[in-house]
Amino acid sequence: MDAVEMTLLLDYYGELLTERQRQCFDLRYNQDLSMGEIAEVLGVSRQGVFDNLSRAEQRLRNMEEKTGCVRRARDARRALAGILFEAEALRNHPDQKVAEAAQRIIANARELEE
């Protein structure tokens, strides 16, 4: 998994990690520090950083495997983009009722985006 994917997993499931795991994870994926740099910042060994990151990554992957929250959110965003695309195409429809319905769909979809 890439850094973006791992950061998304942290956003969804980060509370399941220990404080040390969250610190290591943040320093690695959000601040892009090396294992050596993280070890220096936290005052632990590189092995300690590696172990914490490995356990954290595994826990996050396991939760996503079990719940699928990140996948479902990504699928929902993709579907919403499709709905908006189609509704935008109908917004200037010659039939006023269709155009108004499209505008309501767009407004509702925009609320979901937030």
GUROBA-400300 format. One record per residue (C-alpha): residue number from 0; residue in one letter; chain; x, y, z. Coordinates in steps of 0.2 Angstrom, whole numbers. Layout:
N
+-----+--------+--------+-------+-------+-------+
| num | residu | chaine |     u |     v |     w |
+-----+--------+--------+-------+-------+-------+
| NUM |      A |      A |     X |     Y |     Z |
...
+-----+--------+--------+-------+-------+-------+
This chain:
114
+-----+--------+--------+-------+-------+-------+
| num | residu | chaine |     u |     v |     w |
+-----+--------+--------+-------+-------+-------+
|   0 |      M |      A |     0 |     0 |     0 |
|   1 |      D |      A |     6 |    17 |    -3 |
|   2 |      A |      A |     7 |    32 |     9 |
|   3 |      V |      A |   -10 |    39 |     4 |
|   4 |      E |      A |   -19 |    23 |     7 |
|   5 |      M |      A |   -10 |    21 |    24 |
|   6 |      T |      A |   -15 |    38 |    29 |
|   7 |      L |      A |   -33 |    35 |    24 |
|   8 |      L |      A |   -33 |    19 |    35 |
|   9 |      L |      A |   -26 |    29 |    49 |
|  10 |      D |      A |   -40 |    42 |    47 |
|  11 |      Y |      A |   -53 |    28 |    49 |
|  12 |      Y |      A |   -45 |    16 |    61 |
|  13 |      G |      A |   -31 |    26 |    70 |
|  14 |      E |      A |   -39 |    26 |    87 |
|  15 |      L |      A |   -36 |     7 |    87 |
|  16 |      L |      A |   -17 |    10 |    88 |
|  17 |      T |      A |    -7 |    13 |   103 |
|  18 |      E |      A |     0 |    31 |   106 |
|  19 |      R |      A |    17 |    25 |   101 |
|  20 |      Q |      A |    11 |    17 |    85 |
|  21 |      R |      A |     1 |    33 |    80 |
|  22 |      Q |      A |    17 |    43 |    83 |
|  23 |      C |      A |    28 |    32 |    72 |
|  24 |      F |      A |    14 |    31 |    59 |
|  25 |      D |      A |    12 |    50 |    59 |
|  26 |      L |      A |    31 |    53 |    58 |
|  27 |      R |      A |    33 |    40 |    44 |
|  28 |      Y |      A |    18 |    43 |    33 |
|  29 |      N |      A |    13 |    61 |    36 |
|  30 |      Q |      A |    30 |    69 |    39 |
|  31 |      D |      A |    39 |    57 |    28 |
|  32 |      L |      A |    54 |    54 |    40 |
|  33 |      S |      A |    65 |    39 |    38 |
|  34 |      M |      A |    66 |    25 |    51 |
|  35 |      G |      A |    82 |    32 |    58 |
|  36 |      E |      A |    75 |    49 |    59 |
|  37 |      I |      A |    59 |    43 |    68 |
|  38 |      A |      A |    70 |    33 |    80 |
|  39 |      E |      A |    80 |    48 |    84 |
|  40 |      V |      A |    65 |    59 |    87 |
|  41 |      L |      A |    56 |    46 |    98 |
|  42 |      G |      A |    72 |    40 |   107 |
|  43 |      V |      A |    70 |    22 |   102 |
|  44 |      S |      A |    79 |    10 |    91 |
|  45 |      R |      A |    76 |     8 |    73 |
|  46 |      Q |      A |    70 |   -10 |    77 |
|  47 |      G |      A |    58 |    -2 |    89 |
|  48 |      V |      A |    51 |    10 |    75 |
|  49 |      F |      A |    50 |    -5 |    63 |
|  50 |      D |      A |    41 |   -16 |    75 |
|  51 |      N |      A |    28 |    -2 |    79 |
|  52 |      L |      A |    25 |     2 |    61 |
|  53 |      S |      A |    23 |   -16 |    56 |
|  54 |      R |      A |    11 |   -19 |    70 |
|  55 |      A |      A |     1 |    -3 |    66 |
|  56 |      E |      A |     1 |    -6 |    47 |
|  57 |      Q |      A |    -5 |   -24 |    50 |
|  58 |      R |      A |   -19 |   -18 |    62 |
|  59 |      L |      A |   -25 |    -5 |    50 |
|  60 |      R |      A |   -25 |   -18 |    35 |
|  61 |      N |      A |   -34 |   -30 |    46 |
|  62 |      M |      A |   -48 |   -18 |    51 |
|  63 |      E |      A |   -50 |   -13 |    33 |
|  64 |      E |      A |   -51 |   -31 |    28 |
|  65 |      K |      A |   -65 |   -34 |    41 |
|  66 |      T |      A |   -75 |   -18 |    39 |
|  67 |      G |      A |   -71 |   -11 |    21 |
|  68 |      C |      A |   -75 |     7 |    27 |
|  69 |      V |      A |   -61 |    15 |    16 |
|  70 |      R |      A |   -66 |     4 |     1 |
|  71 |      R |      A |   -85 |     9 |     3 |
|  72 |      A |      A |   -81 |    27 |     5 |
|  73 |      R |      A |   -70 |    27 |   -10 |
|  74 |      D |      A |   -84 |    18 |   -20 |
|  75 |      A |      A |   -97 |    31 |   -14 |
|  76 |      R |      A |   -86 |    45 |   -19 |
|  77 |      R |      A |   -84 |    38 |   -36 |
|  78 |      A |      A |  -103 |    34 |   -38 |
|  79 |      L |      A |  -107 |    52 |   -32 |
|  80 |      A |      A |   -95 |    59 |   -45 |
|  81 |      G |      A |  -105 |    49 |   -58 |
|  82 |      I |      A |  -121 |    56 |   -52 |
|  83 |      L |      A |  -115 |    74 |   -52 |
|  84 |      F |      A |  -108 |    71 |   -70 |
|  85 |      E |      A |  -125 |    65 |   -76 |
|  86 |      A |      A |  -135 |    78 |   -67 |
|  87 |      E |      A |  -124 |    92 |   -74 |
|  88 |      A |      A |  -128 |    85 |   -92 |
|  89 |      L |      A |  -146 |    87 |   -88 |
|  90 |      R |      A |  -146 |   104 |   -80 |
|  91 |      N |      A |  -149 |   113 |   -96 |
|  92 |      H |      A |  -162 |   101 |  -103 |
|  93 |      P |      A |  -175 |   109 |  -113 |
|  94 |      D |      A |  -189 |   102 |  -102 |
|  95 |      Q |      A |  -190 |   113 |   -87 |
|  96 |      K |      A |  -195 |    99 |   -75 |
|  97 |      V |      A |  -180 |    89 |   -80 |
|  98 |      A |      A |  -168 |   104 |   -78 |
|  99 |      E |      A |  -176 |   107 |   -61 |
| 100 |      A |      A |  -174 |    89 |   -55 |
| 101 |      A |      A |  -156 |    89 |   -61 |
| 102 |      Q |      A |  -153 |   105 |   -51 |
| 103 |      R |      A |  -160 |    97 |   -35 |
| 104 |      I |      A |  -150 |    81 |   -38 |
| 105 |      I |      A |  -134 |    92 |   -39 |
| 106 |      A |      A |  -138 |   101 |   -23 |
| 107 |      N |      A |  -141 |    85 |   -14 |
| 108 |      A |      A |  -125 |    77 |   -21 |
| 109 |      R |      A |  -115 |    93 |   -16 |
| 110 |      E |      A |  -122 |    91 |     2 |
| 111 |      L |      A |  -115 |    73 |     2 |
| 112 |      E |      A |   -98 |    78 |    -4 |
| 113 |      E |      A |   -96 |    89 |    12 |
+-----+--------+--------+-------+-------+-------+
